[in-house]
Amino acid sequence: MRKKRGNIWGNKIEKEGIMKIFLNIDGYYEGLLTTISSNLTVYNSP
């Protein structure tokens, strides 16, 4: 019984940790894309 409860908490923390990692990756790529697009507009401007 005690072990099962521990596993539930472990899974919850694991899932939240994975979600945080995905959110960080998402934010990183979003920042990268905005940087690239802003650089492109600078280069393309006459």
TIVO-2410 file (N, C-alpha, C; in nm, 3 decimals):
# residues 46
REC num residu      c1      c2      c3 atome chaine
REC   1      M   0.085  -0.121   0.000     N      A
REC   1      M   0.000   0.000   0.000    CA      A
REC   1      M   0.088   0.126   0.000     C      A
REC   2      R   0.187   0.126   0.087     N      A
REC   2      R   0.275   0.243   0.099    CA      A
REC   2      R   0.352   0.265  -0.032     C      A
REC   3      K   0.398   0.156  -0.092     N      A
REC   3      K   0.477   0.163  -0.215    CA      A
REC   3      K   0.394   0.225  -0.328     C      A
REC   4      K   0.266   0.186  -0.336     N      A
REC   4      K   0.178   0.235  -0.443    CA      A
REC   4      K   0.164   0.387  -0.435     C      A
REC   5      R   0.145   0.437  -0.314     N      A
REC   5      R   0.129   0.582  -0.295    CA      A
REC   5      R   0.256   0.653  -0.343     C      A
REC   6      G   0.371   0.598  -0.310     N      A
REC   6      G   0.498   0.654  -0.353    CA      A
REC   6      G   0.508   0.658  -0.505     C      A
REC   7      N   0.461   0.552  -0.570     N      A
REC   7      N   0.465   0.547  -0.716    CA      A
REC   7      N   0.377   0.654  -0.777     C      A
REC   8      I   0.260   0.677  -0.718     N      A
REC   8      I   0.168   0.780  -0.770    CA      A
REC   8      I   0.236   0.916  -0.765     C      A
REC   9      W   0.301   0.946  -0.651     N      A
REC   9      W   0.371   1.075  -0.638    CA      A
REC   9      W   0.487   1.083  -0.736     C      A
REC  10      G   0.560   0.970  -0.752     N      A
REC  10      G   0.672   0.965  -0.846    CA      A
REC  10      G   0.625   0.994  -0.988     C      A
REC  11      N   0.512   0.932  -1.027     N      A
REC  11      N   0.459   0.953  -1.162    CA      A
REC  11      N   0.415   1.097  -1.182     C      A
REC  12      K   0.353   1.156  -1.080     N      A
REC  12      K   0.305   1.295  -1.088    CA      A
REC  12      K   0.424   1.389  -1.109     C      A
REC  13      I   0.528   1.371  -1.028     N      A
REC  13      I   0.647   1.456  -1.038    CA      A
REC  13      I   0.713   1.435  -1.174     C      A
REC  14      E   0.721   1.310  -1.218     N      A
REC  14      E   0.784   1.277  -1.346    CA      A
REC  14      E   0.710   1.346  -1.460     C      A
REC  15      K   0.577   1.337  -1.459     N      A
REC  15      K   0.497   1.399  -1.565    CA      A
REC  15      K   0.512   1.551  -1.564     C      A
REC  16      E   0.510   1.611  -1.447     N      A
REC  16      E   0.525   1.757  -1.437    CA      A
REC  16      E   0.663   1.799  -1.483     C      A
REC  17      G   0.765   1.719  -1.447     N      A
REC  17      G   0.902   1.749  -1.490    CA      A
REC  17      G   0.914   1.743  -1.641     C      A
REC  18      I   0.854   1.640  -1.702     N      A
REC  18      I   0.858   1.626  -1.848    CA      A
REC  18      I   0.786   1.745  -1.913     C      A
REC  19      M   0.671   1.784  -1.857     N      A
REC  19      M   0.596   1.897  -1.913    CA      A
REC  19      M   0.680   2.025  -1.905     C      A
REC  20      K   0.749   2.046  -1.793     N      A
REC  20      K   0.833   2.165  -1.777    CA      A
REC  20      K   0.943   2.167  -1.882     C      A
REC  21      I   1.003   2.049  -1.906     N      A
REC  21      I   1.109   2.038  -2.007    CA      A
REC  21      I   1.053   2.074  -2.144     C      A
REC  22      F   0.935   2.020  -2.178     N      A
REC  22      F   0.875   2.050  -2.308    CA      A
REC  22      F   0.843   2.198  -2.321     C      A
REC  23      L   0.792   2.258  -2.213     N      A
REC  23      L   0.761   2.401  -2.216    CA      A
REC  23      L   0.887   2.483  -2.237     C      A
REC  24      N   0.996   2.442  -2.172     N      A
REC  24      N   1.124   2.512  -2.188    CA      A
REC  24      N   1.174   2.502  -2.331     C      A
REC  25      I   1.163   2.382  -2.390     N      A
REC  25      I   1.206   2.361  -2.529    CA      A
REC  25      I   1.120   2.448  -2.621     C      A
REC  26      D   0.988   2.450  -2.595     N      A
REC  26      D   0.895   2.528  -2.675    CA      A
REC  26      D   0.932   2.676  -2.670     C      A
REC  27      G   0.958   2.727  -2.552     N      A
REC  27      G   0.996   2.867  -2.535    CA      A
REC  27      G   1.129   2.898  -2.603     C      A
REC  28      Y   1.222   2.802  -2.595     N      A
REC  28      Y   1.354   2.819  -2.656    CA      A
REC  28      Y   1.340   2.832  -2.807     C      A
REC  29      Y   1.263   2.740  -2.867     N      A
REC  29      Y   1.247   2.744  -3.013    CA      A
REC  29      Y   1.170   2.867  -3.057     C      A
REC  30      E   1.072   2.908  -2.976     N      A
REC  30      E   0.994   3.028  -3.008    CA      A
REC  30      E   1.087   3.150  -3.010     C      A
REC  31      G   1.173   3.160  -2.911     N      A
REC  31      G   1.270   3.270  -2.905    CA      A
REC  31      G   1.365   3.266  -3.023     C      A
REC  32      L   1.408   3.144  -3.058     N      A
REC  32      L   1.499   3.127  -3.171    CA      A
REC  32      L   1.432   3.173  -3.300     C      A
REC  33      L   1.306   3.134  -3.319     N      A
REC  33      L   1.233   3.170  -3.441    CA      A
REC  33      L   1.212   3.320  -3.451     C      A
REC  34      T   1.175   3.384  -3.340     N      A
REC  34      T   1.154   3.530  -3.342    CA      A
REC  34      T   1.285   3.602  -3.372     C      A
REC  35      T   1.395   3.550  -3.317     N      A
REC  35      T   1.527   3.610  -3.344    CA      A
REC  35      T   1.560   3.598  -3.492     C      A
REC  36      I   1.540   3.480  -3.549     N      A
REC  36      I   1.570   3.457  -3.691    CA      A
REC  36      I   1.481   3.545  -3.778     C      A
REC  37      S   1.352   3.550  -3.748     N      A
REC  37      S   1.259   3.628  -3.832    CA      A
REC  37      S   1.290   3.778  -3.822     C      A
REC  38      S   1.327   3.826  -3.702     N      A
REC  38      S   1.361   3.968  -3.687    CA      A
REC  38      S   1.490   3.999  -3.763     C      A
REC  39      N   1.585   3.905  -3.762     N      A
REC  39      N   1.709   3.922  -3.838    CA      A
REC  39      N   1.680   3.925  -3.987     C      A
REC  40      L   1.588   3.840  -4.032     N      A
REC  40      L   1.553   3.835  -4.174    CA      A
REC  40      L   1.489   3.966  -4.218     C      A
REC  41      T   1.402   4.022  -4.135     N      A
REC  41      T   1.336   4.149  -4.172    CA      A
REC  41      T   1.440   4.260  -4.180     C      A
REC  42      V   1.541   4.256  -4.092     N      A
REC  42      V   1.648   4.357  -4.095    CA      A
REC  42      V   1.728   4.345  -4.224     C      A
REC  43      Y   1.760   4.221  -4.263     N      A
REC  43      Y   1.837   4.199  -4.385    CA      A
REC  43      Y   1.756   4.234  -4.510     C      A
REC  44      N   1.625   4.205  -4.506     N      A
REC  44      N   1.541   4.228  -4.623    CA      A
REC  44      N   1.503   4.374  -4.641     C      A
REC  45      S   1.513   4.455  -4.534     N      A
REC  45      S   1.474   4.595  -4.547    CA      A
REC  45      S   1.574   4.669  -4.635     C      A
REC  46      P   1.526   4.756  -4.722     N      A
REC  46      P   1.613   4.826  -4.818    CA      A
REC  46      P   1.704   4.931  -4.751     C      A
***
